[in-house]
Amino acid sequence: MVAARRPVRHLVFLCAFAPQPGRSFTDWMGEEADLYPPGPADDIWPVPDSDGLMSWPPDRAVRALYPDCPPDLAAWAAGRLRRQALTPHREPCPLDAWPDVPSTVIAGRDDPAISSAWPHRVARDRLHAKMYELPGGHSPFLARPADLADILVRA
């Protein structure tokens, strides 16, 4: 949304679910057959709380978000997560179209939260973006900061 309202030079989608303009994540996620990695994933997602927010139990967060981080760093990061509202999943993306600005998608080859095929397709078909892939999971900023920095400089 910022890129639609303010001048930006480049958008970077880092291990990201890229929204569809005009649609909510809840509406389109079931249509994306290649969105999630194969296999059961029930034990990695946040759990709904009674007040409508979601929480990440630390063991799930480590498996989903920090699987390739050193254990002490993964535990630290999981302990810093805050509860999340479901509203961003349910509200339609307010954009009519993506801003006309260069974009880059960076994905984790072994990301337990997003399949390795989905970001390649979205980069090509939806975002018309450059695509980079790093080994590892969902949080290269913690697990591989130097490798991520190299890609960001190239992008």
Rosetta constraint file for C-alpha pairs under 8 A:
AtomPair CA 1 CA 5 HARMONIC 6.56 0.50
AtomPair CA 1 CA 94 HARMONIC 7.76 0.50
AtomPair CA 1 CA 95 HARMONIC 6.94 0.50
AtomPair CA 2 CA 6 HARMONIC 5.71 0.50
AtomPair CA 3 CA 7 HARMONIC 6.21 0.50
AtomPair CA 3 CA 8 HARMONIC 5.67 0.50
AtomPair CA 3 CA 11 HARMONIC 7.71 0.50
AtomPair CA 3 CA 99 HARMONIC 6.27 0.50
AtomPair CA 3 CA 101 HARMONIC 7.99 0.50
AtomPair CA 4 CA 95 HARMONIC 7.81 0.50
AtomPair CA 4 CA 98 HARMONIC 7.53 0.50
AtomPair CA 4 CA 99 HARMONIC 5.30 0.50
AtomPair CA 8 CA 101 HARMONIC 7.39 0.50
AtomPair CA 9 CA 101 HARMONIC 6.46 0.50
AtomPair CA 9 CA 102 HARMONIC 7.02 0.50
AtomPair CA 10 CA 101 HARMONIC 5.92 0.50
AtomPair CA 10 CA 102 HARMONIC 5.09 0.50
AtomPair CA 10 CA 103 HARMONIC 5.53 0.50
AtomPair CA 10 CA 104 HARMONIC 7.67 0.50
AtomPair CA 11 CA 101 HARMONIC 7.06 0.50
AtomPair CA 11 CA 102 HARMONIC 6.41 0.50
AtomPair CA 11 CA 103 HARMONIC 4.56 0.50
AtomPair CA 11 CA 104 HARMONIC 6.27 0.50
AtomPair CA 12 CA 103 HARMONIC 5.75 0.50
AtomPair CA 12 CA 104 HARMONIC 4.84 0.50
AtomPair CA 12 CA 105 HARMONIC 5.90 0.50
AtomPair CA 12 CA 106 HARMONIC 7.42 0.50
AtomPair CA 13 CA 18 HARMONIC 7.22 0.50
AtomPair CA 13 CA 103 HARMONIC 7.66 0.50
AtomPair CA 13 CA 104 HARMONIC 6.20 0.50
AtomPair CA 13 CA 105 HARMONIC 4.73 0.50
AtomPair CA 13 CA 106 HARMONIC 6.13 0.50
AtomPair CA 14 CA 105 HARMONIC 6.12 0.50
AtomPair CA 14 CA 106 HARMONIC 4.88 0.50
AtomPair CA 14 CA 107 HARMONIC 6.26 0.50
AtomPair CA 15 CA 105 HARMONIC 7.63 0.50
AtomPair CA 15 CA 106 HARMONIC 6.00 0.50
AtomPair CA 15 CA 107 HARMONIC 4.79 0.50
AtomPair CA 15 CA 108 HARMONIC 6.44 0.50
AtomPair CA 15 CA 111 HARMONIC 8.00 0.50
AtomPair CA 15 CA 114 HARMONIC 7.42 0.50
AtomPair CA 15 CA 138 HARMONIC 5.83 0.50
AtomPair CA 15 CA 139 HARMONIC 7.47 0.50
AtomPair CA 16 CA 107 HARMONIC 7.78 0.50
AtomPair CA 17 CA 114 HARMONIC 7.89 0.50
AtomPair CA 18 CA 122 HARMONIC 7.75 0.50
AtomPair CA 19 CA 23 HARMONIC 7.52 0.50
AtomPair CA 19 CA 24 HARMONIC 7.40 0.50
AtomPair CA 19 CA 25 HARMONIC 6.42 0.50
AtomPair CA 19 CA 93 HARMONIC 6.63 0.50
AtomPair CA 20 CA 24 HARMONIC 7.29 0.50
AtomPair CA 20 CA 25 HARMONIC 7.61 0.50
AtomPair CA 20 CA 28 HARMONIC 7.76 0.50
AtomPair CA 20 CA 93 HARMONIC 6.58 0.50
AtomPair CA 21 CA 92 HARMONIC 7.46 0.50
AtomPair CA 21 CA 93 HARMONIC 5.11 0.50
AtomPair CA 21 CA 94 HARMONIC 6.48 0.50
AtomPair CA 21 CA 95 HARMONIC 4.90 0.50
AtomPair CA 21 CA 96 HARMONIC 5.29 0.50
AtomPair CA 21 CA 97 HARMONIC 5.54 0.50
AtomPair CA 21 CA 98 HARMONIC 7.00 0.50
AtomPair CA 22 CA 92 HARMONIC 5.34 0.50
AtomPair CA 22 CA 93 HARMONIC 4.94 0.50
AtomPair CA 22 CA 94 HARMONIC 5.71 0.50
AtomPair CA 22 CA 95 HARMONIC 5.98 0.50
AtomPair CA 22 CA 96 HARMONIC 5.86 0.50
AtomPair CA 23 CA 27 HARMONIC 6.44 0.50
AtomPair CA 23 CA 28 HARMONIC 6.98 0.50
AtomPair CA 23 CA 91 HARMONIC 7.58 0.50
AtomPair CA 23 CA 92 HARMONIC 4.29 0.50
AtomPair CA 23 CA 93 HARMONIC 5.41 0.50
AtomPair CA 24 CA 28 HARMONIC 6.63 0.50
AtomPair CA 24 CA 88 HARMONIC 7.80 0.50
AtomPair CA 24 CA 89 HARMONIC 6.05 0.50
AtomPair CA 24 CA 90 HARMONIC 5.35 0.50
AtomPair CA 24 CA 91 HARMONIC 5.16 0.50
AtomPair CA 24 CA 92 HARMONIC 3.81 0.50
AtomPair CA 24 CA 93 HARMONIC 5.80 0.50
AtomPair CA 25 CA 29 HARMONIC 5.71 0.50
AtomPair CA 25 CA 88 HARMONIC 7.77 0.50
AtomPair CA 25 CA 89 HARMONIC 4.94 0.50
AtomPair CA 25 CA 90 HARMONIC 6.37 0.50
AtomPair CA 25 CA 91 HARMONIC 7.72 0.50
AtomPair CA 25 CA 92 HARMONIC 7.32 0.50
AtomPair CA 26 CA 30 HARMONIC 7.50 0.50
AtomPair CA 26 CA 89 HARMONIC 5.60 0.50
AtomPair CA 26 CA 90 HARMONIC 5.64 0.50
AtomPair CA 27 CA 90 HARMONIC 7.72 0.50
AtomPair CA 28 CA 32 HARMONIC 6.85 0.50
AtomPair CA 29 CA 35 HARMONIC 7.39 0.50
AtomPair CA 34 CA 115 HARMONIC 6.52 0.50
AtomPair CA 34 CA 117 HARMONIC 6.41 0.50
AtomPair CA 34 CA 118 HARMONIC 5.39 0.50
AtomPair CA 35 CA 114 HARMONIC 5.87 0.50
AtomPair CA 35 CA 115 HARMONIC 5.59 0.50
AtomPair CA 35 CA 117 HARMONIC 7.63 0.50
AtomPair CA 35 CA 118 HARMONIC 5.19 0.50
AtomPair CA 36 CA 112 HARMONIC 7.80 0.50
AtomPair CA 36 CA 113 HARMONIC 6.32 0.50
AtomPair CA 36 CA 114 HARMONIC 4.82 0.50
AtomPair CA 36 CA 115 HARMONIC 4.65 0.50
AtomPair CA 36 CA 118 HARMONIC 7.75 0.50
AtomPair CA 37 CA 111 HARMONIC 7.93 0.50
AtomPair CA 37 CA 112 HARMONIC 6.40 0.50
AtomPair CA 37 CA 113 HARMONIC 7.00 0.50
AtomPair CA 37 CA 114 HARMONIC 6.03 0.50
AtomPair CA 37 CA 115 HARMONIC 4.18 0.50
AtomPair CA 37 CA 116 HARMONIC 7.31 0.50
AtomPair CA 38 CA 115 HARMONIC 7.68 0.50
AtomPair CA 41 CA 45 HARMONIC 7.13 0.50
AtomPair CA 43 CA 60 HARMONIC 6.23 0.50
AtomPair CA 44 CA 60 HARMONIC 4.50 0.50
AtomPair CA 44 CA 61 HARMONIC 6.58 0.50
AtomPair CA 44 CA 63 HARMONIC 6.09 0.50
AtomPair CA 44 CA 64 HARMONIC 5.17 0.50
AtomPair CA 44 CA 113 HARMONIC 7.90 0.50
AtomPair CA 45 CA 56 HARMONIC 7.18 0.50
AtomPair CA 45 CA 60 HARMONIC 6.53 0.50
AtomPair CA 45 CA 61 HARMONIC 7.55 0.50
AtomPair CA 45 CA 64 HARMONIC 7.10 0.50
AtomPair CA 46 CA 54 HARMONIC 5.78 0.50
AtomPair CA 46 CA 55 HARMONIC 5.22 0.50
AtomPair CA 46 CA 56 HARMONIC 4.46 0.50
AtomPair CA 46 CA 57 HARMONIC 6.89 0.50
AtomPair CA 46 CA 60 HARMONIC 7.27 0.50
AtomPair CA 46 CA 61 HARMONIC 7.64 0.50
AtomPair CA 47 CA 54 HARMONIC 5.33 0.50
AtomPair CA 47 CA 55 HARMONIC 5.42 0.50
AtomPair CA 47 CA 56 HARMONIC 6.41 0.50
AtomPair CA 47 CA 57 HARMONIC 7.63 0.50
AtomPair CA 48 CA 52 HARMONIC 6.34 0.50
AtomPair CA 48 CA 53 HARMONIC 5.82 0.50
AtomPair CA 48 CA 54 HARMONIC 4.35 0.50
AtomPair CA 48 CA 55 HARMONIC 6.47 0.50
AtomPair CA 49 CA 53 HARMONIC 5.31 0.50
AtomPair CA 49 CA 54 HARMONIC 5.53 0.50
AtomPair CA 49 CA 55 HARMONIC 6.82 0.50
AtomPair CA 52 CA 85 HARMONIC 6.89 0.50
AtomPair CA 52 CA 86 HARMONIC 6.98 0.50
AtomPair CA 53 CA 83 HARMONIC 6.22 0.50
AtomPair CA 53 CA 84 HARMONIC 5.43 0.50
AtomPair CA 53 CA 85 HARMONIC 4.62 0.50
AtomPair CA 53 CA 86 HARMONIC 6.17 0.50
AtomPair CA 54 CA 83 HARMONIC 5.43 0.50
AtomPair CA 54 CA 84 HARMONIC 5.04 0.50
AtomPair CA 54 CA 85 HARMONIC 6.21 0.50
AtomPair CA 54 CA 86 HARMONIC 7.05 0.50
AtomPair CA 55 CA 82 HARMONIC 7.01 0.50
AtomPair CA 55 CA 83 HARMONIC 4.78 0.50
AtomPair CA 55 CA 84 HARMONIC 6.56 0.50
AtomPair CA 56 CA 60 HARMONIC 6.43 0.50
AtomPair CA 56 CA 61 HARMONIC 5.65 0.50
AtomPair CA 56 CA 78 HARMONIC 7.73 0.50
AtomPair CA 56 CA 81 HARMONIC 7.13 0.50
AtomPair CA 56 CA 82 HARMONIC 7.83 0.50
AtomPair CA 56 CA 83 HARMONIC 7.28 0.50
AtomPair CA 57 CA 61 HARMONIC 6.19 0.50
AtomPair CA 58 CA 62 HARMONIC 6.15 0.50
AtomPair CA 58 CA 75 HARMONIC 7.08 0.50
AtomPair CA 58 CA 78 HARMONIC 5.27 0.50
AtomPair CA 58 CA 79 HARMONIC 6.54 0.50
AtomPair CA 59 CA 63 HARMONIC 6.39 0.50
AtomPair CA 60 CA 64 HARMONIC 6.03 0.50
AtomPair CA 61 CA 65 HARMONIC 5.44 0.50
AtomPair CA 61 CA 66 HARMONIC 6.91 0.50
AtomPair CA 61 CA 78 HARMONIC 5.71 0.50
AtomPair CA 62 CA 66 HARMONIC 4.68 0.50
AtomPair CA 62 CA 67 HARMONIC 5.63 0.50
AtomPair CA 62 CA 74 HARMONIC 5.86 0.50
AtomPair CA 62 CA 75 HARMONIC 6.91 0.50
AtomPair CA 62 CA 78 HARMONIC 6.28 0.50
AtomPair CA 63 CA 67 HARMONIC 5.06 0.50
AtomPair CA 63 CA 112 HARMONIC 7.46 0.50
AtomPair CA 64 CA 111 HARMONIC 7.69 0.50
AtomPair CA 64 CA 112 HARMONIC 5.47 0.50
AtomPair CA 64 CA 113 HARMONIC 5.74 0.50
AtomPair CA 64 CA 138 HARMONIC 7.22 0.50
AtomPair CA 65 CA 111 HARMONIC 7.90 0.50
AtomPair CA 65 CA 112 HARMONIC 7.51 0.50
AtomPair CA 65 CA 113 HARMONIC 7.28 0.50
AtomPair CA 65 CA 137 HARMONIC 6.86 0.50
AtomPair CA 65 CA 138 HARMONIC 5.03 0.50
AtomPair CA 65 CA 139 HARMONIC 6.02 0.50
AtomPair CA 66 CA 74 HARMONIC 5.44 0.50
AtomPair CA 66 CA 77 HARMONIC 7.97 0.50
AtomPair CA 66 CA 137 HARMONIC 6.67 0.50
AtomPair CA 66 CA 138 HARMONIC 6.46 0.50
AtomPair CA 66 CA 139 HARMONIC 5.96 0.50
AtomPair CA 66 CA 143 HARMONIC 7.63 0.50
AtomPair CA 67 CA 74 HARMONIC 7.50 0.50
AtomPair CA 67 CA 136 HARMONIC 7.96 0.50
AtomPair CA 67 CA 137 HARMONIC 6.24 0.50
AtomPair CA 67 CA 138 HARMONIC 7.90 0.50
AtomPair CA 68 CA 136 HARMONIC 6.06 0.50
AtomPair CA 68 CA 137 HARMONIC 6.12 0.50
AtomPair CA 68 CA 143 HARMONIC 6.18 0.50
AtomPair CA 69 CA 73 HARMONIC 6.26 0.50
AtomPair CA 69 CA 74 HARMONIC 5.53 0.50
AtomPair CA 69 CA 142 HARMONIC 6.71 0.50
AtomPair CA 69 CA 143 HARMONIC 4.82 0.50
AtomPair CA 70 CA 74 HARMONIC 6.07 0.50
AtomPair CA 70 CA 143 HARMONIC 7.61 0.50
AtomPair CA 71 CA 75 HARMONIC 6.05 0.50
AtomPair CA 72 CA 76 HARMONIC 6.15 0.50
AtomPair CA 73 CA 77 HARMONIC 6.11 0.50
AtomPair CA 73 CA 142 HARMONIC 7.90 0.50
AtomPair CA 74 CA 78 HARMONIC 6.04 0.50
AtomPair CA 75 CA 79 HARMONIC 6.11 0.50
AtomPair CA 76 CA 80 HARMONIC 6.56 0.50
AtomPair CA 77 CA 81 HARMONIC 6.81 0.50
AtomPair CA 86 CA 90 HARMONIC 6.49 0.50
AtomPair CA 87 CA 91 HARMONIC 5.94 0.50
AtomPair CA 98 CA 127 HARMONIC 7.58 0.50
AtomPair CA 102 CA 129 HARMONIC 6.76 0.50
AtomPair CA 103 CA 127 HARMONIC 7.00 0.50
AtomPair CA 103 CA 128 HARMONIC 7.36 0.50
AtomPair CA 103 CA 129 HARMONIC 4.78 0.50
AtomPair CA 103 CA 130 HARMONIC 6.49 0.50
AtomPair CA 104 CA 123 HARMONIC 7.55 0.50
AtomPair CA 104 CA 129 HARMONIC 5.00 0.50
AtomPair CA 104 CA 130 HARMONIC 4.69 0.50
AtomPair CA 104 CA 131 HARMONIC 5.90 0.50
AtomPair CA 104 CA 132 HARMONIC 7.59 0.50
AtomPair CA 104 CA 155 HARMONIC 6.74 0.50
AtomPair CA 105 CA 119 HARMONIC 7.03 0.50
AtomPair CA 105 CA 123 HARMONIC 6.11 0.50
AtomPair CA 105 CA 129 HARMONIC 6.41 0.50
AtomPair CA 105 CA 130 HARMONIC 6.14 0.50
AtomPair CA 105 CA 131 HARMONIC 4.89 0.50
AtomPair CA 105 CA 132 HARMONIC 6.20 0.50
AtomPair CA 106 CA 119 HARMONIC 7.95 0.50
AtomPair CA 106 CA 131 HARMONIC 6.05 0.50
AtomPair CA 106 CA 132 HARMONIC 4.78 0.50
AtomPair CA 106 CA 133 HARMONIC 5.57 0.50
AtomPair CA 106 CA 134 HARMONIC 7.36 0.50
AtomPair CA 107 CA 111 HARMONIC 7.68 0.50
AtomPair CA 107 CA 116 HARMONIC 7.12 0.50
AtomPair CA 107 CA 119 HARMONIC 6.58 0.50
AtomPair CA 107 CA 131 HARMONIC 7.90 0.50
AtomPair CA 107 CA 132 HARMONIC 6.41 0.50
AtomPair CA 107 CA 133 HARMONIC 4.80 0.50
AtomPair CA 107 CA 134 HARMONIC 6.23 0.50
AtomPair CA 107 CA 138 HARMONIC 7.67 0.50
AtomPair CA 108 CA 116 HARMONIC 6.98 0.50
AtomPair CA 108 CA 133 HARMONIC 5.72 0.50
AtomPair CA 108 CA 134 HARMONIC 5.02 0.50
AtomPair CA 108 CA 135 HARMONIC 5.70 0.50
AtomPair CA 108 CA 136 HARMONIC 5.26 0.50
AtomPair CA 108 CA 137 HARMONIC 4.91 0.50
AtomPair CA 108 CA 138 HARMONIC 5.83 0.50
AtomPair CA 108 CA 139 HARMONIC 7.92 0.50
AtomPair CA 108 CA 140 HARMONIC 7.36 0.50
AtomPair CA 109 CA 115 HARMONIC 7.91 0.50
AtomPair CA 109 CA 116 HARMONIC 5.38 0.50
AtomPair CA 109 CA 133 HARMONIC 6.06 0.50
AtomPair CA 109 CA 134 HARMONIC 5.84 0.50
AtomPair CA 109 CA 135 HARMONIC 5.01 0.50
AtomPair CA 109 CA 136 HARMONIC 5.68 0.50
AtomPair CA 109 CA 137 HARMONIC 6.69 0.50
AtomPair CA 110 CA 115 HARMONIC 7.79 0.50
AtomPair CA 110 CA 116 HARMONIC 6.96 0.50
AtomPair CA 110 CA 135 HARMONIC 6.41 0.50
AtomPair CA 110 CA 136 HARMONIC 4.84 0.50
AtomPair CA 110 CA 137 HARMONIC 4.96 0.50
AtomPair CA 110 CA 138 HARMONIC 7.89 0.50
AtomPair CA 111 CA 115 HARMONIC 6.50 0.50
AtomPair CA 111 CA 116 HARMONIC 7.05 0.50
AtomPair CA 111 CA 136 HARMONIC 6.34 0.50
AtomPair CA 111 CA 137 HARMONIC 3.83 0.50
AtomPair CA 111 CA 138 HARMONIC 4.98 0.50
AtomPair CA 112 CA 137 HARMONIC 6.50 0.50
AtomPair CA 112 CA 138 HARMONIC 7.09 0.50
AtomPair CA 113 CA 138 HARMONIC 6.89 0.50
AtomPair CA 114 CA 118 HARMONIC 7.18 0.50
AtomPair CA 114 CA 119 HARMONIC 7.90 0.50
AtomPair CA 114 CA 138 HARMONIC 7.93 0.50
AtomPair CA 115 CA 119 HARMONIC 7.48 0.50
AtomPair CA 116 CA 120 HARMONIC 7.20 0.50
AtomPair CA 117 CA 121 HARMONIC 6.49 0.50
AtomPair CA 118 CA 122 HARMONIC 6.14 0.50
AtomPair CA 119 CA 123 HARMONIC 5.82 0.50
AtomPair CA 119 CA 131 HARMONIC 8.00 0.50
AtomPair CA 120 CA 124 HARMONIC 6.25 0.50
AtomPair CA 120 CA 131 HARMONIC 6.58 0.50
AtomPair CA 121 CA 125 HARMONIC 5.79 0.50
AtomPair CA 121 CA 126 HARMONIC 7.66 0.50
AtomPair CA 122 CA 126 HARMONIC 4.96 0.50
AtomPair CA 122 CA 127 HARMONIC 6.18 0.50
AtomPair CA 122 CA 128 HARMONIC 7.90 0.50
AtomPair CA 123 CA 127 HARMONIC 4.98 0.50
AtomPair CA 123 CA 128 HARMONIC 5.48 0.50
AtomPair CA 123 CA 129 HARMONIC 4.86 0.50
AtomPair CA 123 CA 130 HARMONIC 6.65 0.50
AtomPair CA 123 CA 131 HARMONIC 6.21 0.50
AtomPair CA 124 CA 128 HARMONIC 4.88 0.50
AtomPair CA 124 CA 129 HARMONIC 6.14 0.50
AtomPair CA 124 CA 130 HARMONIC 7.78 0.50
AtomPair CA 124 CA 131 HARMONIC 7.97 0.50
AtomPair CA 130 CA 155 HARMONIC 7.97 0.50
AtomPair CA 132 CA 151 HARMONIC 7.44 0.50
AtomPair CA 134 CA 140 HARMONIC 7.73 0.50
AtomPair CA 134 CA 147 HARMONIC 7.72 0.50
AtomPair CA 134 CA 148 HARMONIC 7.80 0.50
AtomPair CA 136 CA 140 HARMONIC 7.22 0.50
AtomPair CA 136 CA 143 HARMONIC 7.82 0.50
AtomPair CA 139 CA 143 HARMONIC 6.26 0.50
AtomPair CA 140 CA 144 HARMONIC 4.77 0.50
AtomPair CA 140 CA 145 HARMONIC 6.04 0.50
AtomPair CA 140 CA 147 HARMONIC 7.99 0.50
AtomPair CA 140 CA 148 HARMONIC 6.37 0.50
AtomPair CA 141 CA 145 HARMONIC 4.64 0.50
AtomPair CA 141 CA 148 HARMONIC 6.46 0.50
AtomPair CA 144 CA 148 HARMONIC 6.17 0.50
AtomPair CA 145 CA 149 HARMONIC 6.01 0.50
AtomPair CA 146 CA 150 HARMONIC 6.24 0.50
AtomPair CA 147 CA 151 HARMONIC 6.52 0.50
AtomPair CA 148 CA 152 HARMONIC 6.22 0.50
AtomPair CA 149 CA 153 HARMONIC 6.16 0.50
AtomPair CA 150 CA 154 HARMONIC 6.34 0.50
AtomPair CA 151 CA 155 HARMONIC 6.03 0.50
